[in-house]
Amino acid sequence: MRSPNLFVAFLTAMALRSTVTTAAAIAVSRPVDLQVVQRTDDGLGCVAITGAVSDVPEEGNSIEVRIVDGTTAGQWLRPDVTFEGRAFATALTLPAGGWYRLDCRLIRDGSPLAETAVDRVGVG
């Protein structure tokens, strides 16, 4: 005769297995930490931002970015982003200076799902 405790353990394991979900993620591949982009004659530099999202459907995502200059965080911006599958690309124009922290977050249905940062990006 089988133990009822074994049966309960099996049912519990199956219930837990069905409720486990993976969390959405965002990763920035460019710029990298300590990267400095070239400024133009007008003192501005174009920072290319590329990366990928995971564990979300390919459609319906947006990316928000903000720059933190020292201890002052800028507003979240929603730049024009090109998606190819789960890979994304965009760019920001920044004044010469730094180090800046670049914060990026994945938005779906108006809510942030995941966030990451590149700690030191400069324009020089």
Residue, then its C-alpha position, 0 to 999 in steps of 0.5 A: m500500500r502506498s503512503p498517503n504522504l508520498f501522494v500529498a508530496f507529489l501533488t504539492a510538487m506538481a502544484l509548485r511546478s505549475t506556478v513557477t514563472t520566469a522573470a522578464a529581464i533586460a541586458v545592455s550590450r552597448p555601451v559598456d562600463l567605462q566607455v567614452v564616446q567621442r564628442t562633436d564640435d558642439g560638445l555633444g556625443c551620441v551614445a548608441i544603446t543596444g541590448a536584448v530583453s528575455d522572457v517576454p513576448e517579442e511584441g508590445n515591449s518598449i524601452e525607457v532610459r534615463i541618465v544619472d549625472g552624479t546624484t541627479a537622476g534625469q527623467w525617464l525617456r522613451p526614445d525611438v527604439t528599433f526592435e528586431g525580435r528581442a534585440f533593441a537599439t536606440a541612441l541618446t545625445l549627451p553633453a560632454g562630461g561624465w561619468y554618467r550612469l545609464d539606466c534602462r528598463l523594459i516596459r510592457d503594458g505601461s508597467p516596468l518589468a525589468e531594469t539594468a544600468v551601465d554605471r560609467v559612461g562618458v562623453g569626451 
